[in-house]
């Protein structure tokens, strides 16, 4: 008999795979640092939808699949002067999130990120912190 399972990282809850496996092979599905959660009577072909954007929350003493929350913070402005002075600021970021701009990544430790740029253009900023859904924002710098 096939069982549907979610394999996840035991520390973060990050889902690493969702699959149907023979019941006799369930115990060998998780590698070191992982565990698995049975999806009950659901099969992956059913309407039940586990997405890789979900994660396993174990904080309430029972493992359950939950949707990743959104990062709701936003920049105070999306157009700035390209003069290395005018600043776009984003507050209330998750602790220790990663902010990537044009390939350069910064770790934000004080929940605030400020952007100034010397050249005109459109800058794409990506904010990432598990278990949040990554957020992408564009800031336009004008001359």
C-alpha positions, 0 to 999 in steps of 0.5 A: 500500500502506498502512503503519501509523506512529506520529508522535512528538515527537523530544525527548520521545518523546511519541506525537502520532498513530497512523495508517495512511497510503499508503506514498507519503505516509509522508515527509510525516507528521511536522511540524517537531520530529517523526519517525515510526516504522513499525509493520512488518507490523502494521495498526491493525486488527490485535491490535497495540495502540499506545496514546497512553499509550505513548511512543517511547524512543530512548535505546538508539540504536534507536527503540522503543515502550514503556509509560509507567511509573507514578509509584509514590510515595504520600502518607504519609497520606490523612487530615489535620486541616484546620488548616494544620498537619497535613501529608500528604507525598509523597516520591520524585517525578520531578524537575520534576513538576507537582502540581495541587490544585484548579486550582493547579499547582506544580512540584516540584523537590526530589522532595517535596511537602507538603500542608496545608489550612485547610478540611475537604474532599476534595482531589484531587491530580494529579501529572504528568511526561512520560513517566509516567502521570499519577497522581491521589490524594485527601486528606481533610481533617477538622475 
